[in-house]
């Protein structure tokens, strides 16, 4: 399993930046995701640097992104690649 959270955030940020300013949606901060996951911002940031499959973090990300109007699913955050 490959955790693609940062890739997803980058994709959304690029898409939003190409919209007219009045139509752009704000993207939750790492602090907001950390609060939603019930951890410190530092713990969440550390996880983003070296992500593992963490159901509570992924659930918090999906819930927060949907609250901001982004249709985010688990397949946006996790990708399967077979072992080499």
N, C-alpha and C positions, 0 to 999 in steps of 0.2 A: 504494500500500500504506500502510495506517495501522498503526502499532505500538501495540498495546493492552495492553502489559505492566502499566502502572500501573492501568488499569481492571480487569484480571484480578486483580491483588493486592487491590484494594479490594473486589471482589466476594467473594473468598475470605475476607478479613478480616471482612466483614459477616456472612457465613454462619456462620463459626466463632464469632463473638461472640454469636450467637443460640442456640447450643447450650448445654446445661448445662455448667458448667465442667469436670466430669470427662470429658466427651466431646470437648472441644475439642482440635484438633491444633495444634501449634506451626507457625508459618510461618517459612521460612528468612529470615535477615537479608540485607541487601544485601552485607554482608561475606562471607557464605557463598556467595552468587551470584558475587561477584567472584572469590573463590578458585576456584570451579568453572570460571569462564571464563578463569582465568589472568591476571587483571588486578588493579590496585589497586582498593580500594573507591571512591576518588575518581574513577577512570576509569569505573567502572560507574555511579556516581551521576550523573556528567556525561552518560553515554549515556542514562540514564533521563529526564533533563530534556529531551533533544533526540534521541530514538531514531531510528536508521536501521536498515535491514535488515542485521543482523549475525548471521550463521549461528552463530558460536561462542557468542555471548551467549545467543541463543535456545535453542540446544542445552543450554547449561549450566542455564538456567532450567527447561526441561522436565525434564531429568535430576534436578535437585535437588528440584523439586516432587513428582515421582513417588517419589523416595526418602522424602519426608515423607508419602506416602500420598494425594497429590492427583493425580487423573487429568487431567493437563494435556497438551494437544496444541497443535500450531502454530496451529490455528484459534482457540485461546483468546488468542493473543498477537499475531496479525496478522490484519487485516481488509482486504479489497479494496474500494476505492471508485474508481469510474472518474474520470478527469480531468474537470475542469469546463471 
